[in-house]
Amino acid sequence: MNFKGNIKNIIIEISGTILGAFIIAIAVSLFLLPNKLSSGGVAGIATITYYLLNMSMGISMLLINIPLFLMSIWKVGKTFFVKSVIGTISLSIFTDILDKLTPLTHDKFLACIYGGILMGVGTAILLKVNSSTGGSDLASYIAKAYKPTVKVGEIIAILDIIIVVLNMIFLKEIEIGLYSAIAIYIMGKIIDILFEGIYFTKLIYIVSEKSEEIAKEIGKNIGRGTTGIYGKGMYTNKDKLILMCAVTRKDIAKAIQIIRKIDKKSFVIITNSREVLGLGFKNE
C-alpha cells in the first residue's frame, strides 16, 4: 500500500512539475518575450541573450541553470533535485516550441497582465508539488541550505530588480522595466491567492498522538523548529500536546505532506502570521 502510495505521489509531483513548466512557458513565449518583458530571474537574463545574441530562450535558460544545479547536488534533497531538473528541461523545451507560434498580443500592458497571471499560476503549481524550474527558486533553496538564516525573499527581490534594470539598459526601453514590475507584482499576488492567501509566513497548529515524530520530521526535512503547548481536549477531557510551527510559503505544502504521512487523523489548523521575528525569519 505504501509503495503504491509513493508511486502515485511521484506521478502527481512529476505531472505537476511538467504542467507548471508548460504554463510558465506559455507566459514567457506568448506574452512576455515577444514584448521584451521580464519576469526577473533566469528568464530575465535569457531575454537579454535572446534579443542581443539571437540565442534560443530555452537553451539560454538551460545553460544559466547548469551552475545552480552543480551547486545544489549535495545541498538539496535528491527528490527535489530530480524534479527541478525535469522542470528546467521541460520549461526550456516548451519555451522553444511555443516561441515558434504567433504571440497572443503585442500590447505590453495586456502582456504584463496575462503573462504575470500565468507565471503566478505555473509557479504556484510548482510550489504545490515542492518543485521548481531552477533559477530563483533553486537559488533560494541553495541559499537556505548553506545559511538557514539568510533572508531569501529579500535576495530574490534584489536580484529581480537588478535583472529588470539590466533588461532596460541592454534593450534600451524604460517601458520594459515599468511593465515588467507590474508582471512580477501580479505573479506574486497570484501565487498568494492560489495558496489560499498565504502571506510571508504561516502558523501551523497540530494536534496528534504522534506529535514527537511529526516535530522531528519537520525539523529534519524543512529545518523548522516546533513548540509544544500543553492543552486539554474539553470533549475528551484528556491532556494533549499541541505543536506550533511557523513556516514560510515555500514550506507549507511539504509541512502538510509530512503531517498527513505520519498521522492522517491529525487535527491541523493553519493561520496567517503578520510577522515572524527570530532565527530563520526576520531579525531586528
Secondary structure in CASP SS format (residue, H / E / C, confidence):
PFRMAT SS
TARGET T0000
AUTHOR 0000-0000-0000
METHOD secondary structure of the structure
MODEL  1
M C 1.00
N H 1.00
F H 1.00
K H 1.00
G H 1.00
N H 1.00
I H 1.00
K H 1.00
N H 1.00
I H 1.00
I H 1.00
I H 1.00
E H 1.00
I H 1.00
S H 1.00
G H 1.00
T H 1.00
I H 1.00
L H 1.00
G H 1.00
A H 1.00
F H 1.00
I H 1.00
I H 1.00
A H 1.00
I H 1.00
A H 1.00
V H 1.00
S H 1.00
L H 1.00
F H 1.00
L H 1.00
L H 1.00
P H 1.00
N H 1.00
K C 1.00
L C 1.00
S C 1.00
S C 1.00
G C 1.00
G H 1.00
V H 1.00
A H 1.00
G H 1.00
I H 1.00
A H 1.00
T H 1.00
I H 1.00
T H 1.00
Y H 1.00
Y H 1.00
L H 1.00
L C 1.00
N C 1.00
M C 1.00
S C 1.00
M H 1.00
G H 1.00
I H 1.00
S H 1.00
M H 1.00
L H 1.00
L H 1.00
I H 1.00
N H 1.00
I H 1.00
P H 1.00
L H 1.00
F H 1.00
L H 1.00
M H 1.00
S H 1.00
I C 1.00
W C 1.00
K C 1.00
V C 1.00
G C 1.00
K H 1.00
T H 1.00
F H 1.00
F H 1.00
V H 1.00
K H 1.00
S H 1.00
V H 1.00
I H 1.00
G H 1.00
T H 1.00
I H 1.00
S H 1.00
L H 1.00
S H 1.00
I H 1.00
F H 1.00
T H 1.00
D H 1.00
I H 1.00
L H 1.00
D C 1.00
K C 1.00
L C 1.00
T C 1.00
P C 1.00
L C 1.00
T C 1.00
H C 1.00
D C 1.00
K H 1.00
F H 1.00
L H 1.00
A H 1.00
C H 1.00
I H 1.00
Y H 1.00
G H 1.00
G H 1.00
I H 1.00
L H 1.00
M H 1.00
G H 1.00
V H 1.00
G H 1.00
T H 1.00
A H 1.00
I H 1.00
L H 1.00
L H 1.00
K H 1.00
V C 1.00
N C 1.00
S C 1.00
S C 1.00
T C 1.00
G C 1.00
G H 1.00
S H 1.00
D H 1.00
L H 1.00
A H 1.00
S H 1.00
Y H 1.00
I H 1.00
A H 1.00
K H 1.00
A H 1.00
Y H 1.00
K C 1.00
P C 1.00
T C 1.00
V C 1.00
K C 1.00
V H 1.00
G H 1.00
E H 1.00
I H 1.00
I H 1.00
A H 1.00
I H 1.00
L H 1.00
D H 1.00
I H 1.00
I H 1.00
I H 1.00
V H 1.00
V H 1.00
L H 1.00
N H 1.00
M H 1.00
I H 1.00
F H 1.00
L H 1.00
K C 1.00
E C 1.00
I H 1.00
E H 1.00
I H 1.00
G H 1.00
L H 1.00
Y H 1.00
S H 1.00
A H 1.00
I H 1.00
A H 1.00
I H 1.00
Y H 1.00
I H 1.00
M H 1.00
G H 1.00
K H 1.00
I H 1.00
I H 1.00
D H 1.00
I H 1.00
L H 1.00
F C 1.00
E C 1.00
G C 1.00
I C 1.00
Y C 1.00
F C 1.00
T E 1.00
K E 1.00
L E 1.00
I E 1.00
Y E 1.00
I E 1.00
V E 1.00
S C 1.00
E C 1.00
K C 1.00
S H 1.00
E H 1.00
E H 1.00
I H 1.00
A H 1.00
K H 1.00
E H 1.00
I H 1.00
G H 1.00
K H 1.00
N H 1.00
I C 1.00
G C 1.00
R C 1.00
G C 1.00
T C 1.00
T E 1.00
G E 1.00
I E 1.00
Y E 1.00
G E 1.00
K E 1.00
G E 1.00
M C 1.00
Y C 1.00
T C 1.00
N C 1.00
K E 1.00
D E 1.00
K E 1.00
L E 1.00
I E 1.00
L E 1.00
M E 1.00
C E 1.00
A E 1.00
V E 1.00
T E 1.00
R H 1.00
K H 1.00
D H 1.00
I H 1.00
A H 1.00
K H 1.00
A H 1.00
I H 1.00
Q H 1.00
I H 1.00
I H 1.00
R H 1.00
K H 1.00
I H 1.00
D C 1.00
K C 1.00
K C 1.00
S C 1.00
F E 1.00
V E 1.00
I E 1.00
I E 1.00
T E 1.00
N E 1.00
S E 1.00
R C 1.00
E C 1.00
V C 1.00
L E 1.00
G C 1.00
L C 1.00
G C 1.00
F C 1.00
K E 1.00
N C 1.00
E C 1.00
END
